[in-house]
Amino acid sequence: VDPEVGQRPQRHHSEARGSREMSDLTEIGGILNGSGDPEDFSSALNALHRLLESDAGTQGPCISQGVADATVAALERRKCGTLAEGHLAAVKVMRTLMRNPEGLRWMVQGRAIPALSGVLSRSEDYGKSAAQEAVIVFLTLSASRANEEALLRSGSVEAMLDFVKGAEGGGQADVLAMKVLMNLSSSASVRTILVGAGGIETLLAIAGAEESGERQQQAIKNLMNLAASMELKVEMLNRGTVQVLMKRIQAGTASGTEESLLALKGVMNLVCHQDTKVPMVEQGVIEAMLGLCTAGDVPQEHRVQCVRILMSMATHRDTKVPMVERGAADIAVA
């Protein structure tokens, strides 16, 4: 049997190019700006990443000579086709460039951030690795308020939420993506986008899942953070946040889990609003908190949070009688 039958024909011109390392920005830029095939673009992007990593002195010229912009264009137009390693290399180039001030300015002022948002929104086209690398870039960018406007303008919040929705319960990148959302949600504009794009429902679905782990813990942190916003407390209550948080509290308080403590803090944030106290009484929060206060196996830090929640609920005139009827006065005396 002829071993060559059915095999892909060899591309001798690519072999010639690949037989040596591309180390010249002009050559790499020429390839990226050209109309080659996906393998050529992928090889050029990988060579560019290695060059930038090995010689920091090439990073400035990479930007000034337009090679960085050509990288963004290659990513936007998916010039690497189905070659995931090429898309990954393009994102790595951007991550390398943003380490210095000039590269960071280039990213924030140009098309790099929108291109990365596209990678997250269409991760099935770009590949899981490229999307994960993009999340790491966004985690770095979201740590500074100075980058907030550029991230909002590029649709990054919606893209990050799309990535979390499509992650289907796995991967460290999913957890990092929720950390990005938490970094950004200190902004009222971001919170508005999150609510409008279904962010609360997405976080509730993750936090309320049967399994327990870092993913659920990060979702609860996000809910706790959002519940601190006065404008969201009533809406979060109406969307079932208390029930999800109470589920986590009841599941983990006896063993003193971090998740249950975060959930208690989330309930505390929600109760700090005059319009949420009475509905929370109706949802059984008083009984739940009293039960935890009197249980013998509840960690002290958890017990303190329960007492604080009861104290806050007692500040509303319409909750005082229900609290006394349920035995809150006995706890106060004790």
N, C-alpha and C positions, 0 to 999 in steps of 0.2 A: 504494500500500500504506500503510495506516495505521501510522505509526511507533510508535504506543503499544500496538499489539496484542501481547499476550504479555509485556509488561513488567509489573514488579511495581507495584501501586498505590502511589501516593505517600502517605506517612504525615505529614499536615500538622501534627499536634500535635507530632511529634518534630522536624519542621523548625523549628517555632516555638521549641522548647526549644534546639535546636542553633544557632539564629541568634545567640545570645549566649553568652558564656563563663560557665559556672557558677562562681561565685567565693565561694559561701557554704557553709560546712560543714553548716549545718542543712539546706539544700536538698539537698546531695549525700547527706547521711545519710538524709534522708527517702526518696530514690530507692532507695538501697541496702537500706534496711529494708522497702521496699515490695514489690509483686508485679508490677512492670512486665515488659517483654519484654527479651530479651538486648541489643538495641541501646541501650535506656535505661541498663541497668546498665553496659555498655561505655563509653558516653559519660560517665557519672558517674565511673567509675573513672579514666578518662583525665583528666578535669577535676580530680579530686582529686590525681592525681600532679603535674599542672602547678602546682596551687595550692601544694602542699607544697614543690616545688622553687623556686618563685618567692618564697615568703614563709615563711621558717623559723619565724616566729612562730606559724604555724598548726599546727605539728606537735604541740605540747603539747595544745592544744584538740582536735585530731583524736583523740587518745587519750582525753582526759577526757570528751569528748562521745559516745564510743562509735562514732565513725565508723570508727576503725581496726578495731574488732571486727566492724563491719558488713562491712568489706572482707574480713576473714578468712572470714566466713560466706558471702559471695558467691563466694569462691574454693572453699570446701568444697562448696557446693551447685551449683557450676558454673552460676551464674545467667546467665553470659554465653553459655551454650550452646556453639555451635560457633564463636563469634567469638573467635579466638585473641588478637586485640589487646586484648580486655577482660581475659582471664586474665593477659596480659603486664603490663597496667597495674596489676593488683592486686598482682602480685609486685614491681613497681617501687615501689609505695607502701610496701610493707614494707621494701624496701631503703633507701628514703629515710628512713623513720622510725628505723631501727636505727643511723643515724649519730650520734644523740645518746643520752646515758645513759638518759633516760626511755624512749625508744623501744626501746632494747636490752632494758631490763628488761621492758617490755611483751611483746616477742617471746619472751623466755626463759620468762616466767611464764605466758603464755597459750596460745592454740591456733595461733599463727602458724606455729611450727616444724612441728607435725604436718600443717598444711595444705600447707606447702611440700613436705614429704615425699610427700604425696599427688600433688603435681604431678609429681614425679620418677617415682613408681611408675606413674603413668598419663599419661605424656607424650604418648601418642597421642591422648588426649582433650583435654588442655590446650593442646597445640601445642608445637612445638620451641622457639620463642623464649621462652615462659614457663618451660620446663624449664631452658633455658640460663641464664636470669636467676636462677632458683632455685639453681643450682649456684654462681653467684657469691656469693649470700647465704650459702650454706653454707661456702664457702671462707673468708669473713670470720669466721663464727662458729667454725669449727673451729680457727682460729689461737689461740684462748684456751682454756686448760684449764677456765676458770670456766664455760664453756658445755657442757662434756662431758656432764654428767648430763642436761641438757635434750635434747641431741641423741640420747643413748642411749634416753631415755624415749619419744621421739617416733617411733622406728623409722627415724631418718635414715640410719643405717649401711646397713641393708637396702635402703632406697630408693635410696641412692647406688650401691650395687652393682647393683641392678636397672637403673639408668640406664646404667651402664657396660656391662652385659651386652647391653642393647638398642641400644647406640650404633652397632654394626655398622661399627666402624673409622673413624669420621670425626668431625671437629669439634673445635674448641678446647675446648668444654665437656666433652667426654669426657676430655681431658687434665686439665682442672681438677678434674673429679670424682675422678680417681685421686689428685690432690694432696690433696683433702679426706680421702680414705681414709688417706693416708699421715700427715696431720696427726693423725688420730684414733687411728691404730694404735699409738701409744705407750702406750695404755691396754690392760691385759690383758683387760678386759671387751670392748673393741672387737675385739681379736684373736680372742676366742672366737666372737663373732658372725660375723666374716668367715669363719672356718674352717667354721663350721656352715652358713653360707649359700652355700658354694661359692666363696668369694673367691679361694682359692689356685688352683683350677682356671681361674677366669676370667682371673686375671693371667698364668698360664702360657700360656693360649691366645693372649693378646695378645702376650706377650713372644716366643712361639715362631713368630709369623706370619712369612711370607716377606718381607713388606715391612719397611722400616726407617724410623723417624721418631720424632717426639716422643712419640707414643702408646706405642710399644714401649719407648722409653727410660723413660717414667714407670712403666710396668708393671714393668720391671726394678728401678727404684728401690724400688717397693713390695715386691717380692720380697726385695731386699737388706735392707730394713728389717725385714720379718717374720722373716727368717732370723737376725736378731740376737737373737731371743727364744729362750731356752733351751728353753721348753716346746714350741716349734714345729719345732725343727731336725729331729728324727727324722721327724715327720709330713711335713714338706716334702720330705725326702729320699725318703720312700716314695711320694710323689705325682709323682715325676719331675722335681723342680726342677733337679737337677744336669744332666740331659740338656739341658734348655732353656737353662740358663745356659752350658753348654759350647758349644752351637750358636752362641750370640751371641759368645762369646769367639773361637771359631775363625773366625767370619765377619768380625770387625772388628778383631782385634788387629794384623794387619799394617799397617793404615792408622791405627791408634791412635785408634779411635772412642771416644766417651764411653760408648756402650753396652757395649763389650767391657770397659772398665775397671770399670764398675758391676757387670757380671756376674762379673768376677774377685773383686770385693769381696763379692759375694753368696756365692760358693763359699767364700771365706775365713770368712764368718760361719757357714756350715753346718759347716765342718770343726772348728770350736771346740766339739766335744762328743765325749766318749769313745765314744758309741754310733754316731757317723756315720763315723768314720775308716775302719774296715775296709770297710763297704759302699762308700765312695767309692773305695777302692783297687780293688774289684771292678768299679766303673763306669768305670775307666780314667782317673781323675783324675791319677794319678802320671805316666803316659805323656804325657798332654796338657800338664801343667805342665813336664815335662822338655823336651818338644819346643819349647815357647815360650821356655824359658830358653836353649836352644842356638841358636834361630833368629836370624839376623843382622838381621832387619828389624823386630824387636819393640821398641817404645818402652821407655825405661828404667823409667817408672812402672809399666807393665804387667809388666815383668820382675821388679820388686821384689815385686809382689803374688804372682807365681808362686812366688818363693822363700819368701815368708811362708807360703803354703799348704803347701808341702813341709815347712817347719820344723814347722808345727803337726801335720801327719800323722805326723811322725817321733816324736812324744811318746807314741804308743801302742805297747805291746810287740808287738802282733800285726802292726804295719805295718813294723817295722824291716827284717825280712828281705826282704819284697817290694820295699821301696824300694831296698835294696842291689842286689837282683837286677836291677832295672830301670835301674840306673845313677845313682841319686841321690847316691851317694858321690862319683862323679866330678865332679858339679856342685859338691859341697861343697868338694872339693879345689881346683877351678878358682876 
